[in-house]
Amino acid sequence: MSLVYNFKLNDPITFMKIGIIREGKLPQDKRVPFTPDQCRQLLFDFPGTELVVQPSAIRCYSDQEYMDAGILVKEDISDCHYLMGVKEVPLNELIPGKQYSFFSHVIKKQPHNKKLIRGLLDKLITMVDYECLVDVEGNRVIGFGRYAGIVGAYNGLMGYGKMYNLFHLKPANESHDKKELFIGLSKIGIPNIKIIITGGGRVAHGAEETMGAMNIRKVTPYEFLNYSFREPVYTQLHSHDYHESLLKKPFSKYDFYNHPEQFVSTFGKFASKCDVLIHCAYWDPLAPKLFTKKEMCDPRFNISVIADVTCDINGSIPSTTQSSTIENKFYGYNPISETIEEPFNPGTITVMAIDNLPCELPRDASEGFGKHLVERVMPEILNGDENGLIERATICKNGKLMPRFEYLKDYASVV
């Protein structure tokens, strides 16, 4: 018997056919939701499941690797119940009435995706967004953040080496995998610079992995501010380390996350001691920026390289006025003229702000993402969504926004 998945189904799925779609967004993404080995594992764990992979010449795992794992590769995926990819699907490639999972990038009302949300509704698509897969407490259960942090920190060190002609690191995207990346790191020497990593989530933890690959010592924020070192060091800053209440109250995480506009940034005390900033912290538009453009002109502002892993354009880092690319990773920001210039020139701050960093290590990033997908998400999809994980992540269904996402109504109404 064939069943199309339905939320709150009491019994496990009797049969489901899942299609891994070819990435159609340009520039094309090499990542995949499942590696060939993970596809094979999925079929073993869920015997009532079939998998079909749409052929792709750009994918980081070749068609042959999927076929060698016993997975069917074919162009026509129209008979699949559930279609899974990574990035946004072009409107003309969306199959009406299907259920999809990918990163839609609509939940923040991104202007460039207004047509996409409208298309999802008009084509009666059930959209389960990876970014919205959260547990009952609102914590994300899946994502590529770890590899964004790993590569972002690597690029920050690469930029510092280029800035001062100290050492040369091979671009991350020219490495086969993380192992090769870290071998390259272990062969260089870094002077006694001071590095800051902001944030405490997956992205920041990934950046710490890169620090660990070089055996760079971690110090406390107090030590960072008050001590000198004969070796390179880094510190990790959380919100309470560089924010103060405008109401002169003790820092409260609850107050900060619910009323960020009531706080002021004190990051300047760290900027005067820091050489490389690796920014991995989530930023609320109501919260203060880490520092201002005026502060960046201050002679005491010591940061010469900013790896803005968050890549929020005109967000928490004033110099991130545009994104960079994997091919052209860096640009120079002139704090006096507030203009973008060629990187590594005197008087400029080197900025790395790539919005698809995990694509530089697509095989590793896909393996890490797929592992969590297989372990934490697919059992919910294939066993009736007993914990409501899939329902919470469903943006729209049958031409209507789901209750959690009705705030997108105005965004989706006009194209």
RODO-2510 file (C-alpha; in nm, 4 decimals, decimal comma):
residues 415
     n   res          X          Y          Z
     1     m     0,0000     0,0000     0,0000
     2     s     0,1260     0,3490    -0,0851
     3     l     0,0731     0,6336     0,1565
     4     v     0,1569     1,0008     0,1147
     5     y     0,2828     1,1366     0,4439
     6     n     0,0325     1,3147     0,6645
     7     f     0,1071     1,4982     0,9879
     8     k     0,0005     1,3401     1,3142
     9     l    -0,0315     0,9995     1,1527
    10     n    -0,0717     0,7478     1,4356
    11     d     0,0933     0,4603     1,2542
    12     p     0,4328     0,4523     1,0826
    13     i     0,4491     0,5114     0,7092
    14     t     0,3815     0,1916     0,5142
    15     f     0,5707     0,3145     0,2100
    16     m     0,7439     0,6383     0,1144
    17     k     0,9502     0,7273    -0,1872
    18     i     1,2032     1,0040    -0,1240
    19     g     1,3783     1,1990    -0,3971
    20     i     1,7087     1,3817    -0,3575
    21     i     1,6787     1,6720    -0,5968
    22     r     1,9499     1,8305    -0,8084
    23     e     2,0451     2,1756    -0,6801
    24     g     1,9105     2,4318    -0,9248
    25     k     1,9868     2,7641    -0,7590
    26     l     2,2782     2,9570    -0,9097
    27     p     2,5581     2,9518    -0,8200
    28     q     2,4993     2,5788    -0,7779
    29     d     2,5565     2,4242    -0,4376
    30     k     2,7628     2,1054    -0,4183
    31     r     2,6173     1,9863    -0,0871
    32     v     2,3652     1,7045    -0,0468
    33     p     2,1141     1,6150     0,2271
    34     f     2,2391     1,2533     0,2373
    35     t     2,5693     1,0959     0,1408
    36     p     2,5600     0,7621    -0,0469
    37     d     2,6418     0,5703     0,2731
    38     q     2,3673     0,7531     0,4613
    39     c     2,1188     0,6654     0,1865
    40     r     2,2115     0,3001     0,2274
    41     q     2,1739     0,3304     0,6068
    42     l     1,8333     0,4943     0,5688
    43     l     1,7060     0,2088     0,3523
    44     f     1,8363    -0,0423     0,6057
    45     d     1,6748     0,1354     0,9028
    46     f     1,3426     0,1943     0,7267
    47     p     1,2613    -0,1012     0,4964
    48     g     0,9422     0,0646     0,3715
    49     t     1,1397     0,3471     0,2141
    50     e     1,2689     0,3966    -0,1396
    51     l     1,5259     0,6538    -0,2487
    52     v     1,5820     0,8152    -0,5868
    53     v     1,8640     1,0561    -0,6673
    54     q     1,8300     1,3061    -0,9491
    55     p     2,1536     1,3099    -1,1548
    56     s     2,3908     1,6040    -1,1085
    57     a     2,7281     1,6924    -1,2568
    58     i     2,8106     1,9414    -0,9799
    59     r     2,7251     1,7424    -0,6671
    60     c     3,0150     1,6680    -0,4265
    61     y     2,9197     1,3003    -0,4369
    62     s     2,9030     1,1679    -0,7916
    63     d     2,6115     0,9820    -0,9477
    64     q     2,8357     0,6761    -0,9615
    65     e     2,8971     0,6880    -0,5858
    66     y     2,5215     0,6723    -0,5275
    67     m     2,4818     0,3905    -0,7775
    68     d     2,7674     0,2002    -0,6130
    69     a     2,5711     0,2282    -0,2864
    70     g     2,2710     0,0685    -0,4566
    71     i     2,0702     0,3897    -0,4929
    72     l     1,8645     0,4495    -0,8063
    73     v     1,9733     0,7543    -1,0062
    74     k     1,7199     0,8908    -1,2552
    75     e     1,5930     1,2203    -1,3916
    76     d     1,2194     1,1788    -1,3312
    77     i     1,1353     1,2231    -0,9626
    78     s     0,7681     1,3128    -1,0114
    79     d     0,6494     0,9915    -0,8450
    80     c     0,8310     1,0679    -0,5186
    81     h     0,6274     1,1622    -0,2124
    82     y     0,8951     1,3718    -0,0451
    83     l     1,1629     1,5788    -0,2223
    84     m     1,4743     1,6886    -0,0343
    85     g     1,7504     1,9307    -0,1313
    86     v     1,9704     2,1954     0,0288
    87     k     1,9163     2,5459    -0,1124
    88     e     1,6079     2,7204    -0,2541
    89     v     1,4418     2,5441    -0,5469
    90     p     1,3809     2,7625    -0,8554
    91     l     1,0117     2,8302    -0,9113
    92     n     1,0014     2,6552    -1,2476
    93     e     1,1444     2,3383    -1,0904
    94     l     0,8894     2,3083    -0,8086
    95     i     0,6496     2,0162    -0,8627
    96     p     0,2949     2,1114    -0,7521
    97     g     0,1400     1,9237    -0,4624
    98     k     0,4644     1,7737    -0,3369
    99     q     0,6269     1,7860     0,0040
   100     y     0,9716     1,9512     0,0101
   101     s     1,2525     2,0082     0,2555
   102     f     1,5282     2,2627     0,1898
   103     f     1,6496     2,5933     0,3305
   104     s     1,3849     2,8280     0,1902
   105     h     1,5215     3,1490     0,3495
   106     v     1,1781     3,3073     0,3793
   107     i     1,1172     3,3105     0,7547
   108     k     1,2929     3,6464     0,7996
   109     k     1,0936     3,7913     0,5078
   110     q     1,4005     3,8009     0,2853
   111     p     1,3045     4,0332    -0,0031
   112     h     1,4701     3,8198    -0,2720
   113     n     1,2504     3,5202    -0,1857
   114     k     0,9056     3,6803    -0,1965
   115     k     0,8345     3,4998    -0,5229
   116     l     0,9395     3,1698    -0,3685
   117     i     0,6944     3,1825    -0,0773
   118     r     0,4212     3,2857    -0,3172
   119     g     0,5098     2,9953    -0,5450
   120     l     0,5059     2,7458    -0,2576
   121     l     0,1545     2,8580    -0,1688
   122     d     0,0218     2,8733    -0,5244
   123     k     0,1574     2,5268    -0,6071
   124     l     0,0031     2,3761    -0,2917
   125     i     0,3412     2,2590    -0,1681
   126     t     0,4029     2,1338     0,1833
   127     m     0,7237     2,3141     0,2834
   128     v     0,9259     2,1702     0,5734
   129     d     1,2173     2,4072     0,6286
   130     y     1,5370     2,2657     0,7801
   131     e     1,5979     2,5958     0,9562
   132     c     1,2693     2,5570     1,1444
   133     l     1,3331     2,2049     1,2754
   134     v     1,3356     2,2827     1,6469
   135     d     1,2641     2,0864     1,9626
   136     v     0,9868     2,1777     2,2043
   137     e     1,2149     2,4366     2,3662
   138     g     1,2915     2,6037     2,0338
   139     n     1,6458     2,4698     1,9893
   140     r     1,7483     2,3852     1,6337
   141     v     1,8199     2,0171     1,5781
   142     i     1,9999     2,0356     1,2446
   143     g     2,2158     2,2700     1,0391
   144     f     2,5464     2,3361     0,8629
   145     g     2,6669     2,5852     1,1257
   146     r     2,9604     2,3796     1,2503
   147     y     3,1290     2,3851     0,9102
   148     a     3,0538     2,7536     0,8609
   149     g     3,2536     2,8116     1,1790
   150     i     3,5373     2,5777     1,0810
   151     v     3,5837     2,7382     0,7400
   152     g     3,5159     3,0923     0,8608
   153     a     3,7908     3,0715     1,1216
   154     y     4,0262     2,9129     0,8682
   155     n     3,9586     3,1968     0,6249
   156     g     4,0185     3,4520     0,8991
   157     l     4,3650     3,3072     0,9620
   158     m     4,4276     3,2905     0,5869
   159     g     4,3395     3,6589     0,5604
   160     y     4,5792     3,7519     0,8394
   161     g     4,8605     3,5611     0,6691
   162     k     4,7927     3,7422     0,3422
   163     m     4,7527     4,0808     0,5101
   164     y     5,1041     4,0714     0,6539
   165     n     5,2648     3,8298     0,4081
   166     l     5,3422     3,5888     0,6926
   167     f     5,2237     3,2547     0,5576
   168     h     5,0159     3,1036     0,2791
   169     l     4,7158     2,8781     0,3301
   170     k     4,5511     2,6886     0,0469
   171     p     4,1872     2,7955    -0,0069
   172     a     3,9532     2,5675     0,1866
   173     n     3,7567     2,4816    -0,1269
   174     e     4,0740     2,3372    -0,2804
   175     s     4,1075     2,0894     0,0059
   176     h     3,9522     1,7448    -0,0307
   177     d     3,8177     1,7459     0,3225
   178     k     3,8583     1,8815     0,6745
   179     k     4,1501     1,6492     0,7443
   180     e     4,3530     1,7988     0,4603
   181     l     4,2487     2,1478     0,5719
   182     f     4,3753     2,0933     0,9246
   183     i     4,6998     1,9329     0,8047
   184     g     4,7719     2,2556     0,6186
   185     l     4,7005     2,4585     0,9321
   186     s     4,9376     2,2502     1,1422
   187     k     5,2287     2,3397     0,9150
   188     i     5,2175     2,7171     0,9578
   189     g     5,3413     2,9360     1,2385
   190     i     5,1366     3,2242     1,3778
   191     p     5,2832     3,5107     1,5816
   192     n     5,1477     3,6017     1,9232
   193     i     4,8267     3,7556     1,7960
   194     k     4,5004     3,7760     1,9903
   195     i     4,1832     3,6314     1,8371
   196     i     3,8199     3,6698     1,9402
   197     i     3,5377     3,4266     1,8634
   198     t     3,1889     3,5570     1,9395
   199     g     2,8930     3,3312     2,0123
   200     g     2,8276     2,9987     2,1781
   201     g     2,6397     2,7876     1,9245
   202     r     2,7357     2,5379     1,6553
   203     v     2,9083     2,8044     1,4466
   204     a     3,1310     2,9215     1,7309
   205     h     3,2124     2,5625     1,8269
   206     g     3,3195     2,5001     1,4684
   207     a     3,5519     2,8025     1,4863
   208     e     3,6981     2,6600     1,8073
   209     e     3,7742     2,3354     1,6232
   210     t     3,9952     2,5332     1,3870
   211     m     4,1722     2,6942     1,6819
   212     g     4,2250     2,3462     1,8257
   213     a     4,3770     2,2228     1,5000
   214     m     4,6540     2,4780     1,5551
   215     n     4,6771     2,4224     1,9309
   216     i     4,5987     2,7884     1,9873
   217     r     4,5484     2,8454     2,3574
   218     k     4,2100     2,9575     2,4884
   219     v     4,2081     3,2272     2,7568
   220     t     3,9332     3,3928     2,9580
   221     p     3,7950     3,7320     2,8525
   222     y     3,9609     3,8832     3,1620
   223     e     4,2997     3,7372     3,0697
   224     f     4,2513     3,8537     2,7112
   225     l     4,1985     4,2124     2,8249
   226     n     4,4634     4,2303     3,0943
   227     y     4,7524     4,0005     3,0052
   228     s     5,0214     3,9885     2,7381
   229     f     5,1201     3,6579     2,5802
   230     r     5,4198     3,5126     2,4000
   231     e     5,2000     3,2846     2,1911
   232     p     4,8798     3,3246     1,9868
   233     v     4,5667     3,3037     2,2016
   234     y     4,1927     3,3296     2,1552
   235     t     3,8968     3,3996     2,3762
   236     q     3,5293     3,3251     2,3298
   237     l     3,2833     3,6012     2,4058
   238     h     2,9185     3,5546     2,4940
   239     s     2,6505     3,8236     2,5030
   240     h     2,7109     3,9092     2,8678
   241     d     3,0794     3,9751     2,7979
   242     y     3,0153     4,2763     2,5757
   243     h     2,6715     4,4132     2,6598
   244     e     2,5465     4,6314     2,9420
   245     s     2,1949     4,7327     3,0346
   246     l     2,0949     5,0894     2,9566
   247     l     1,8773     5,0652     3,2662
   248     k     2,1899     5,0011     3,4785
   249     k     2,0576     4,6571     3,5761
   250     p     2,2736     4,3432     3,6096
   251     f     2,2961     4,1544     3,2806
   252     s     2,0064     3,9142     3,2338
   253     k     1,9979     3,6716     2,9425
   254     y     1,6174     3,6807     2,9534
   255     d     1,6113     4,0607     2,9305
   256     f     1,8729     4,0648     2,6562
   257     y     1,6893     3,8167     2,4317
   258     n     1,3495     3,9730     2,4921
   259     h     1,4498     4,3418     2,5009
   260     p     1,7824     4,3743     2,3160
   261     e     1,7114     4,7417     2,2466
   262     q     1,7656     4,8089     2,6177
   263     f     2,1353     4,7222     2,5950
   264     v     2,4522     4,8917     2,4752
   265     s     2,7634     4,7267     2,3344
   266     t     3,0889     4,7454     2,5295
   267     f     3,2867     4,5587     2,2659
   268     g     3,5239     4,8536     2,2247
   269     k     3,7344     4,7391     2,5209
   270     f     3,8026     4,4142     2,3324
   271     a     3,8541     4,5801     1,9919
   272     s     4,1594     4,7615     2,1252
   273     k     4,3228     4,4288     2,2182
   274     c     4,2152     4,2107     1,9247
   275     d     4,3953     4,1349     1,5973
   276     v     4,1486     3,8934     1,4330
   277     l     3,7743     3,8871     1,4968
   278     i     3,5795     3,5718     1,4063
   279     h     3,2173     3,6752     1,4437
   280     c     2,9806     3,3812     1,4929
   281     a     2,7116     3,5254     1,7218
   282     y     2,3461     3,5526     1,6228
   283     w     2,2347     3,9144     1,6035
   284     d     1,8892     4,0609     1,6575
   285     p     1,8325     4,3777     1,4493
   286     l     1,7036     4,5444     1,7671
   287     a     2,0313     4,4771     1,9457
   288     p     2,3255     4,7180     1,9298
   289     k     2,5963     4,6647     1,6712
   290     l     2,9237     4,5256     1,8043
   291     f     3,0875     4,8590     1,7261
   292     t     3,0161     5,1641     1,5137
   293     k     3,1829     5,2983     1,2002
   294     k     3,3080     5,5873     1,4095
   295     e     3,4725     5,3471     1,6540
   296     m     3,6445     5,1736     1,3628
   297     c     3,8209     5,5039     1,2849
   298     d     3,9611     5,5291     1,6366
   299     p     4,3401     5,4663     1,6442
   300     r     4,2774     5,2319     1,9363
   301     f     4,0672     5,0023     1,7153
   302     n     4,3224     4,7264     1,6608
   303     i     4,1300     4,4662     1,4565
   304     s     4,2906     4,4209     1,1149
   305     v     4,0987     4,1120     0,9955
   306     i     3,7273     4,0431     1,0414
   307     a     3,5891     3,7018     0,9499
   308     d     3,2168     3,7742     0,9633
   309     v     3,0815     3,4205     0,9592
   310     t     2,7271     3,5472     1,0197
   311     c     2,7432     3,7551     0,7002
   312     d     2,4553     3,9803     0,8021
   313     i     2,4699     4,2589     0,5442
   314     n     2,4516     4,5953     0,7233
   315     g     2,4087     4,3960     1,0433
   316     s     2,6143     4,3748     1,3604
   317     i     2,9481     4,4401     1,1837
   318     p     2,9439     4,7842     1,0120
   319     s     3,2095     4,6880     0,7575
   320     t     2,9938     4,4023     0,6218
   321     t     2,8216     4,6137     0,3602
   322     q     2,8379     4,3361     0,1005
   323     s     2,9155     3,9676     0,0896
   324     s     3,2314     3,8167    -0,0525
   325     t     3,2504     3,4912    -0,2438
   326     i     3,4334     3,1603    -0,2289
   327     e     3,6340     3,2666    -0,5352
   328     n     3,7061     3,6162    -0,3981
   329     k     3,7024     3,5665    -0,0245
   330     f     3,8238     3,9044     0,0956
   331     y     3,7703     4,2730     0,0449
   332     g     3,9193     4,5768     0,2103
   333     y     3,7109     4,8175     0,4165
   334     n     3,8459     5,1702     0,4514
   335     p     3,7102     5,3021     0,7827
   336     i     3,7974     5,6631     0,6998
   337     s     3,6172     5,6831     0,3658
   338     e     3,3714     5,4013     0,4584
   339     t     3,4311     5,2446     0,1187
   340     i     3,5116     4,8988    -0,0156
   341     e     3,8585     4,8651    -0,1654
   342     e     4,0983     4,5948    -0,2770
   343     p     4,1971     4,3705     0,0137
   344     f     4,5258     4,3769     0,2071
   345     n     4,6036     4,7438     0,1368
   346     p     4,7477     4,9655     0,4128
   347     g     4,4781     5,1593     0,5935
   348     t     4,2090     4,9015     0,5246
   349     i     4,0557     4,6289     0,7372
   350     t     4,0428     4,2899     0,5675
   351     v     3,6881     4,1490     0,5645
   352     m     3,5681     3,7966     0,4867
   353     a     3,1886     3,7707     0,4630
   354     i     3,0934     3,4602     0,2636
   355     d     2,7286     3,3562     0,2993
   356     n     2,7776     2,9901     0,1963
   357     l     3,0919     2,8906     0,3863
   358     p     3,0018     2,5199     0,4288
   359     c     3,0203     2,4891     0,0491
   360     e     3,3991     2,5106     0,0802
   361     l     3,3992     2,1667     0,2456
   362     p     3,0898     2,0167     0,0851
   363     r     3,1639     1,6486     0,1525
   364     d     3,2314     1,6953     0,5239
   365     a     2,9464     1,9428     0,5653
   366     s     2,7034     1,7076     0,3899
   367     e     2,8130     1,4120     0,6009
   368     g     2,7631     1,6054     0,9255
   369     f     2,4267     1,7431     0,8167
   370     g     2,3028     1,4078     0,6865
   371     k     2,4023     1,2313     1,0076
   372     h     2,1690     1,4513     1,2122
   373     l     1,9028     1,4271     0,9433
   374     v     1,9104     1,0455     0,9551
   375     e     1,9243     1,0249     1,3335
   376     r     1,6936     1,3055     1,4434
   377     v     1,4609     1,3983     1,1589
   378     m     1,3882     1,0979     0,9374
   379     p     1,2464     0,8875     1,2259
   380     e     0,9903     1,1651     1,2802
   381     i     0,9063     1,1842     0,9105
   382     l     0,8714     0,8089     0,8723
   383     n     0,7167     0,7221     1,2091
   384     g     0,4269     0,9650     1,2257
   385     d     0,5868     1,2797     1,3727
   386     e     0,4985     1,1790     1,7280
   387     n     0,6949     1,4708     1,8759
   388     g     0,5611     1,7365     1,6387
   389     l     0,9075     1,8166     1,5017
   390     i     0,7965     1,8156     1,1376
   391     e     0,4764     2,0046     1,2037
   392     r     0,6671     2,2835     1,3817
   393     a     0,8921     2,3191     1,0768
   394     t     0,6120     2,3243     0,8203
   395     i     0,5779     2,6732     0,6777
   396     c     0,2856     2,6062     0,4462
   397     k     0,0533     2,3270     0,3375
   398     n    -0,2353     2,3012     0,0918
   399     g    -0,1924     2,6633    -0,0149
   400     k    -0,2059     2,8061     0,3373
   401     l     0,0505     2,9258     0,5873
   402     m     0,0678     2,7131     0,8997
   403     p    -0,0235     2,8893     1,2287
   404     r     0,3408     2,9367     1,3399
   405     f     0,4120     3,1215     1,0155
   406     e     0,1017     3,3327     0,9660
   407     y     0,3207     3,6362     1,0343
   408     l     0,4457     3,5882     0,6746
   409     k     0,1001     3,6657     0,5338
   410     d     0,1801     4,0221     0,4274
   411     y     0,5193     3,9145     0,2938
   412     a     0,3588     3,6427     0,0799
   413     s     0,0605     3,8469    -0,0388
   414     v     0,2247     4,0702    -0,2993
   415     v     0,5067     3,9929    -0,5413
***
